[in-house]
Amino acid sequence: MKSYVISGASILALVFTSGTALASDIYAGFPITVKDYDGKKKSSVAYTGQIARHTLHESLKKLASSGNGAPNADLKAKMMAYFSGKDAGRAIIAPKTKGPFAIKQTGVDDISKKKNLAGKTYKGTITGMPNNMTGPELVTFWIDKASAANKGYDAANGYDYGQLISKFIMGAVSYNQAVDNYLDEKLTAGKKPNDKPYKKGAYYTGKEHSWDEAFGYFGAPAHTLSLSPRQVYEIAKQGKKSKDPKDALTFADFNKDGIVDLKTEMTFGPAYYAAAFDASGKGTKYLHNITKAFLDGRKLITSAKGAKLTDNQRSMLMSYADTIGKNWQTVLAEAVFKYAGSSYKDLAKLKTIIEAKGDTKKMLRKYVKHWGELKGFSLALQTGKENLGDTATRLNRLIGFGPLMPNQSQVVDIDSKGNFVRDQGAGIGEYMLHMLKVQKLMADKLDVKVRKNDMLKEMAGLSKKLGGSNSAEND
């Protein structure tokens, strides 16, 4: 992999010359500690493969919403190229330059070559969807459906494939690889030791690179600790949410060359959501807690100077990994809480429209989008190293395999030909109560703090209105 070079000057130099942040606050510039390395690299930091996968993810999401409603073999093949392919020449479809927010790279190969998402997708069984599909099988199934849908939208069954694919990948690739691989198995004493190169000829040690790759999957700018959560959020939005669109470029462009380097200066999915929740003003510090733990862990590894980590050093490193994992898990739980609330509010509006015999088309589209985000994040939450047990079972039953539709039908299975099977679900009121139970589950079991779109105050009243029933969860 490549070291981080911007306009001919290494970040190592930049962190000491920039007036915007202390060198100790930047995830960059850590020296080479591999013994007997005699190459030209000056810094041991490398996570370009992970950044390439972020661009594959965002590009795949964009493609998932580009169909015309008819089967399209070419679109499906292109989507698969971004999911499971490794061919050269794939353009970065997203993120791309927007107005003053100029992006340096235009091709995936400009970041890292021969990377894909499928090989890094959670291989376990996805119990929250029918047929015991693995993570890669589920994404492939959704890609097939998305390629034949109208802009990724299945109005009959209630699926927004762009949202389902994107939110699930944030967990099944980024979260899973970070917390259940690089910050877990590869931190053990017997794997990727710090006194040896990660692989033959590498300029980084086993532990250095394992830690860097986990950081790359989080998707935060290297200079995140010099920014506020709101500024990191605005970078991801590329000026769309800034008072002046140029502000986002200013926040991102750490080396002041007028262009955003996706390798080190961009905000991607997981870090974006952490920043968004922290920017809400509820006192959480998910973004900075995670980033600081990554930075402190990298400093600890570097301090070993290419020697094996002692038991005390590895214990401390595992404590940093624990901080990262717990905060990251809570960010995903916050997203589940948020979109359960959005779905609840959408259902309330749909119910009013239906009772007035109005047109539900526009509101239904909004509801399906929010439900897709809810479902995708709920599945993502289950791909970490911790078995959520009963919490996962209840979450899957409350949400179901598909959203409750206005005609009160709901997907309950997928047949042998890949067709969705629908049956009558609960009433709208009962499914609204399910959404509130999802929020309560996240609050009780995963201790969410921000609680965006908190509708729990309506739980007692709705339950009473429904006759005091506990409302049977979906099987």
C-alpha positions in Angstrom: 0.0 0.0 0.0 1.0 3.6 -0.5 2.1 6.0 2.2 0.3 9.3 2.4 1.8 11.8 0.2 0.1 15.1 -0.7 1.4 17.4 -3.4 4.9 16.0 -3.0 5.1 16.6 0.7 4.6 13.9 3.3 2.0 14.4 6.0 4.9 13.9 8.5 6.2 17.3 7.3 2.8 18.8 7.2 1.8 18.0 10.8 4.8 20.0 12.0 4.4 22.9 9.7 0.6 23.4 9.7 -0.7 26.0 12.1 -4.2 24.3 12.4 -3.4 21.4 14.7 -0.8 19.9 17.0 1.3 17.1 15.4 0.2 14.8 18.3 -3.5 15.2 17.2 -3.0 13.9 13.7 -3.2 10.3 12.6 -0.2 10.5 10.4 3.6 10.7 10.3 4.4 7.7 12.5 8.0 6.6 11.8 9.2 3.3 10.3 10.1 0.9 13.1 10.5 -2.3 11.0 14.1 -3.5 11.7 16.4 -3.5 8.7 14.0 -1.7 6.4 16.0 0.1 3.7 13.3 1.4 1.4 12.3 4.9 0.6 9.1 5.2 2.8 9.3 7.7 5.6 6.0 6.9 7.5 4.6 3.5 8.5 1.0 4.7 8.3 -1.0 2.9 5.6 -4.8 2.3 5.2 -5.5 3.1 1.5 -7.2 -0.2 1.0 -9.9 0.8 3.5 -10.4 4.2 1.9 -10.8 2.5 -1.5 -13.5 0.3 0.0 -15.3 3.4 1.3 -15.5 4.8 -2.3 -16.7 1.4 -3.6 -19.4 1.4 -0.9 -20.5 5.0 -1.8 -20.4 4.3 -5.5 -22.4 1.1 -5.1 -25.1 3.0 -3.1 -25.3 5.5 -6.0 -25.6 2.7 -8.6 -28.3 1.0 -6.5 -30.6 4.0 -7.1 -30.0 4.3 -10.9 -32.3 1.6 -12.3 -35.4 2.3 -14.5 -37.7 -0.4 -13.2 -36.9 -3.1 -15.7 -34.3 -5.9 -15.5 -31.0 -4.6 -16.4 -28.1 -7.0 -16.8 -25.6 -4.3 -17.5 -26.5 -2.4 -14.3 -26.3 -5.5 -12.3 -22.9 -6.4 -13.7 -21.6 -2.9 -12.9 -22.9 -3.1 -9.4 -21.2 -6.5 -8.9 -18.0 -5.0 -10.3 -18.1 -2.5 -7.4 -19.1 -5.2 -4.9 -17.1 -8.2 -5.7 -14.9 -7.2 -8.7 -11.2 -6.2 -8.5 -10.7 -5.0 -12.1 -8.8 -1.9 -12.9 -10.4 1.2 -14.3 -13.4 1.6 -11.9 -14.3 5.3 -11.6 -15.3 6.8 -8.3 -19.0 7.4 -8.8 -19.3 8.9 -5.3 -17.9 11.0 -3.7 -17.2 13.3 -6.6 -16.2 17.0 -6.9 -19.2 19.2 -6.0 -18.8 23.0 -6.5 -15.9 24.3 -4.5 -15.4 20.9 -2.8 -12.8 19.6 -5.2 -11.7 16.0 -4.8 -8.2 14.8 -5.9 -9.0 11.2 -6.9 -11.3 10.2 -9.7 -10.7 6.5 -9.9 -10.6 3.7 -7.2 -7.1 2.7 -8.5 -5.9 6.2 -7.6 -6.3 5.2 -4.0 -5.6 1.4 -4.0 -5.7 -1.3 -6.6 -7.5 -4.7 -6.7 -9.8 -4.0 -3.8 -13.4 -5.2 -3.3 -16.1 -5.3 -0.7 -17.4 -8.9 -1.0 -14.1 -10.4 0.3 -14.4 -8.3 3.5 -18.1 -8.7 4.1 -19.3 -10.5 7.2 -19.5 -14.2 6.4 -21.9 -15.2 9.2 -25.6 -16.0 8.7 -27.9 -13.0 8.6 -30.8 -14.1 10.8 -32.8 -10.9 10.3 -33.6 -11.9 6.7 -35.1 -15.1 5.3 -33.2 -18.2 4.0 -30.1 -18.0 6.2 -28.1 -16.0 3.7 -24.5 -15.0 4.5 -23.5 -11.3 4.4 -22.1 -11.5 0.8 -25.1 -13.5 -0.4 -27.6 -11.0 1.1 -25.9 -8.0 -0.6 -25.7 -9.9 -3.9 -29.5 -10.7 -3.6 -30.2 -7.0 -3.0 -28.0 -6.0 -5.9 -30.1 -8.2 -8.2 -33.3 -6.7 -6.9 -31.9 -3.1 -7.1 -30.8 -3.5 -10.7 -34.4 -4.2 -11.7 -36.1 -1.6 -9.5 -37.1 2.0 -10.3 -34.3 4.1 -8.8 -33.8 1.4 -6.2 -37.3 1.6 -5.0 -39.6 -1.4 -4.6 -43.1 0.1 -3.9 -44.9 -3.3 -3.8 -42.7 -4.8 -1.1 -41.4 -1.7 0.6 -37.7 -1.8 -0.1 -35.2 1.0 -0.7 -32.2 -1.1 -1.9 -29.7 1.8 -1.8 -30.4 2.3 1.8 -30.4 -1.4 2.7 -27.2 -2.1 0.9 -25.4 1.0 2.2 -26.4 0.8 5.9 -25.7 -2.9 6.0 -22.2 -2.6 4.4 -21.3 0.0 7.0 -21.6 -2.8 9.5 -20.9 -5.9 7.6 -17.7 -4.5 6.1 -16.4 -1.5 8.1 -17.6 -2.3 11.6 -17.1 -6.1 11.4 -13.6 -5.8 9.9 -12.5 -3.3 12.4 -13.8 -4.7 15.7 -14.0 -8.4 15.0 -10.8 -8.7 13.0 -8.1 -6.0 13.2 -9.0 -5.0 16.8 -9.6 -8.5 18.0 -7.9 -11.5 16.4 -5.0 -9.5 15.0 -4.2 -8.0 18.3 -3.5 -11.3 19.9 0.2 -12.1 20.7 0.4 -14.9 18.2 -1.0 -13.0 15.2 0.8 -10.2 13.2 3.5 -9.6 15.9 5.0 -6.2 16.2 8.6 -7.4 15.8 8.0 -8.5 12.2 6.8 -6.8 9.0 3.0 -7.3 8.4 4.1 -9.2 5.3 7.5 -9.8 3.6 9.0 -6.5 2.5 6.5 -4.3 4.2 7.5 -1.0 5.8 5.0 -1.4 8.7 4.9 -4.0 11.5 2.1 -6.5 12.0 0.5 -4.5 14.8 1.1 -1.1 13.2 -0.8 -2.1 10.0 -3.5 -4.0 11.8 -4.3 -0.9 13.8 -4.1 1.4 10.8 -6.5 -0.7 8.8 -9.1 -0.6 11.6 -8.7 3.2 11.7 -9.2 3.3 7.9 -12.5 1.5 8.2 -13.8 4.1 10.6 -13.5 6.7 7.8 -12.4 9.8 9.8 -10.1 12.5 8.4 -6.6 12.1 9.8 -7.0 15.6 11.5 -10.4 14.8 13.1 -9.2 15.8 16.6 -8.5 19.4 15.3 -12.1 19.6 14.1 -15.5 19.8 15.8 -18.1 17.0 15.1 -20.1 19.6 13.1 -17.1 20.3 10.9 -16.5 16.6 10.3 -20.1 16.2 9.4 -20.0 19.1 7.0 -17.0 17.5 5.2 -19.1 14.4 4.5 -21.9 16.6 3.1 -19.4 18.4 0.9 -20.8 21.9 1.7 -24.4 21.0 1.3 -25.0 21.6 5.0 -22.6 24.5 5.4 -23.5 28.2 5.7 -21.0 28.8 2.9 -20.3 25.7 0.7 -16.6 26.7 0.8 -16.5 26.0 4.5 -16.5 22.3 4.0 -13.4 22.5 1.8 -11.7 24.6 4.4 -12.4 22.0 7.1 -11.3 19.1 5.0 -8.2 20.6 3.3 -5.7 20.2 6.1 -2.6 20.8 3.9 -4.2 23.9 2.2 -3.6 22.8 -1.4 -7.2 23.6 -2.4 -8.2 20.0 -3.0 -9.5 17.1 -0.8 -7.4 14.0 -0.7 -9.8 11.1 -0.1 -7.0 9.1 1.5 -6.6 11.4 4.5 -9.0 14.4 4.4 -12.5 13.0 3.8 -15.3 11.8 6.1 -16.9 8.5 5.3 -19.9 6.6 6.6 -19.1 5.4 10.2 -17.3 8.6 11.2 -20.1 10.6 9.5 -22.8 9.1 11.8 -20.6 9.4 14.9 -20.1 13.1 14.0 -23.8 13.7 13.2 -24.9 12.3 16.6 -22.2 14.3 18.5 -23.2 17.5 16.6 -26.7 17.2 18.0 -25.6 18.8 21.2 -26.5 16.0 23.6 -23.1 15.8 25.1 -21.8 12.6 23.4 -18.3 12.3 22.1 -18.5 9.2 20.0 -16.3 10.7 17.2 -13.5 12.0 19.3 -13.6 9.1 21.8 -13.1 6.7 18.9 -10.5 8.8 17.1 -8.5 9.5 20.2 -8.4 5.8 21.2 -7.1 5.0 17.7 -4.5 7.7 18.0 -3.4 6.7 21.5 -3.2 3.1 20.4 -1.0 4.0 17.4 1.3 6.0 19.7 1.6 3.0 22.0 2.5 0.7 19.2 5.1 3.1 17.8 6.6 3.4 21.3 7.6 -0.2 21.1 10.1 0.7 18.4 9.6 -2.5 16.4 9.8 -4.9 19.3 7.2 -7.3 20.5 4.5 -5.7 22.6 4.8 -6.5 26.3 1.8 -8.0 28.1 1.1 -4.6 29.6 1.3 -2.8 26.3 -1.0 -5.3 24.7 -3.4 -5.0 27.6 -3.5 -1.2 27.2 -4.0 -1.6 23.4 -6.9 -3.9 24.1 -8.4 -1.3 26.4 -8.2 1.3 23.5 -9.8 -1.3 21.2 -12.6 -1.8 23.7 -13.3 2.0 23.8 -13.5 2.0 20.0 -15.8 -1.0 19.8 -18.2 0.2 22.5 -18.5 3.7 21.1 -18.9 2.3 17.5 -21.6 -0.1 18.6 -23.5 2.7 20.3 -23.3 4.8 17.2 -25.0 2.0 15.3 -27.6 1.6 18.0 -28.3 5.4 17.9 -29.0 5.0 14.2 -31.4 2.2 14.8 -33.1 4.3 17.5 -33.3 7.3 15.1 -34.8 5.5 12.2 -37.3 3.6 14.3 -38.5 7.0 15.4 -38.6 8.2 11.8 -40.6 5.1 10.7 -43.0 5.6 13.6 -43.7 9.2 12.6 -44.1 8.2 8.9 -46.6 5.5 9.9 -48.6 8.0 11.9 -48.8 10.3 8.9 -49.7 7.4 6.6 -52.5 6.3 8.9 -53.9 9.8 8.8 -53.8 9.9 5.0 -55.4 6.5 4.7 -58.2 7.5 7.0 -58.8 10.6 4.9 -58.7 8.5 1.7 -55.8 10.5 0.4 -52.8 9.7 -1.8 -50.2 7.8 0.2 -47.6 7.7 -2.7 -45.2 10.5 -1.5 -45.4 9.6 2.2 -44.9 5.9 1.5 -41.7 6.6 -0.4 -40.4 8.5 2.6 -41.4 5.7 5.0 -39.7 3.0 2.9 -36.5 5.1 2.8 -36.5 5.4 6.6 -37.4 1.8 7.1 -34.5 0.7 4.8 -32.2 2.7 7.0 -33.6 1.2 10.1 -33.4 -2.4 8.7 -29.9 -1.9 7.3 -28.5 -0.5 10.6 -30.3 -3.1 12.7 -28.5 -5.8 10.6 -25.2 -3.9 10.7 -25.4 -3.8 14.5 -25.4 -7.6 14.6 -22.1 -8.0 12.7 -19.7 -7.0 15.5 -17.7 -9.4 17.7 -20.3 -9.4 20.5 -23.2 -11.8 20.1 -26.3 -9.7 20.9 -28.3 -12.8 21.7 -31.9 -12.0 22.8 -31.5 -8.4 21.9 -30.9 -9.3 18.3 -33.7 -11.8 18.3 -36.2 -9.2 19.6 -34.9 -6.6 17.2 -35.4 -8.8 14.2 -38.9 -9.9 15.3 -40.0 -6.3 16.0 -38.8 -4.9 12.6 -39.6 -8.0 10.5 -38.3 -8.9 7.1 -40.1 -6.0 5.4 -42.0 -2.9 6.5 -45.7 -3.1 7.2 -47.4 -1.7 4.1 -50.5 0.5 3.9 -52.6 -2.5 2.9 -51.2 -4.2 6.1 -49.2 -6.8 4.1 -45.6 -7.6 5.0 -42.9 -9.7 3.5 -42.6 -12.9 5.5 -40.3 -15.1 3.3 -38.4 -15.4 0.1 -39.3 -18.4 -2.1 -36.9 -20.7 -3.9 -36.9 -18.5 -7.0 -36.0 -15.3 -5.1 -39.5 -13.9 -5.0 -40.8 -12.2 -1.9 -43.7 -13.8 -0.1 -46.2 -11.5 1.6 -48.8 -12.1 4.2 -51.1 -10.0 6.4 -49.1 -8.3 9.1 -50.2 -6.6 12.3 -52.3 -3.4 12.1 -50.6 -0.1 11.6 -51.1 0.8 15.3 -49.4 -2.5 16.4 -46.5 -2.0 14.0 -46.1 1.6 15.3 -45.8 0.1 18.8 -43.1 -2.2 17.5 -41.1 0.8 16.4 -41.4 2.2 19.9 -40.3 -1.1 21.4 -37.2 -1.0 19.1 -36.4 2.4 20.6 -36.9 1.1 24.1 -34.7 -1.9 23.4 -31.8 0.4 22.2 -32.2 2.6 25.2 -32.4 -0.3 27.7 -29.8 -2.6 26.3 -27.3 -0.4 24.4 -27.6 2.8 26.4 -28.1 5.3 23.6 -27.8 8.9 24.7 -28.7 11.1 21.8 -32.0 9.4 21.1 -32.8 11.3 17.9 -36.5 11.2 17.0 -37.4 9.9 20.5 -41.1 9.0 20.5 -41.0 6.9 23.7 -43.3 9.3 25.5 -46.1 8.0 23.2 -45.6 4.4 24.1 -47.9 4.1 27.1 -50.7 6.0 25.4 -50.5 3.9 22.2 -50.4 0.7 24.2 -53.5 1.7 26.1 -55.3 2.7 22.9 -54.5 -0.8 21.5 -56.2 -2.3 24.5 -53.1 -2.7 26.7 -51.8 -5.5 24.5 -48.1 -6.2 24.5 -48.5 -6.6 20.7 -47.1 -9.8 19.4 -43.7 -9.5 17.8 -43.2 -10.8 14.2 -42.0 -14.4 14.0 
